[in-house]
């Protein structure tokens, strides 16, 4: 993976960002660790652990309220 500079941060991150929204919901803990180990072995160091993406779905009942996040 080619490292890139994250604008405005001074950080260098992997060119791919691994999303983690479904970890713990659709794959086991052992599968999560295997996935993370493989990602790091391939040069990954950029994780997206936000838990708000599904909250924009109409009818979602996870507690997100308009105005708390853009």
N, C-alpha and C positions, 0 to 999 in steps of 0.2 A: 504494500500500500504506500502510496506517495504521501509524505507528510505535507501539510499546508499550514500557513499562518492563519489563525482565526482573527479576522480584522477587528481592530480596536481592543484586543485583549493581550497581545504579546505572547499568546500561547501557540504552540505548534501541535496540531492534531492530525489524526489519520484522515485520509480523504473520504472514508466512509464512516458514518455514525450509526452505531447499533442501537436500535430502539428497544426499550425494555417494557413497554406497556403490558404485554401479555405474560411476562414472567410471573410464575406462581398461579396463573389462571389456566393456562392451556398446556404447559409443559412442567415436568417434575423438577425438583431441586437439582437432582443429578444431571438432568438434561441442560438446565440453566448453566451449571458450572462447566459442563463440557463445551457448551456454546461460547461462554466467556473465555475459557482457556484457548479455544481455537481462534477466536477473534484476536486475542492478544498475541498468540503465536504468529498470526499473519500480519502483525504490525498495528492492530487497532488499539486506540486509546481514547476514543471519543464515544461516550454513551449518552443517550437521551433517556432520562428516567422520569420525564414529566408524566403526570397522571391526569391530564385534562382533555386529551383528544377526544375520547368517547363522550365527554360531558357536553359536547356541542350537538349531540344527536337528540332530536326532539323526543321527549318522553324519558330521557335518561334520568334516573333517580339517585345518582351518586352524591348529590349535595351541592353541585356547582351552581352558583348563582350569577346571573349577568352582572357585570361590573367588577367582579373579583379578578378577572383576567381578561385581556383583550381577545 
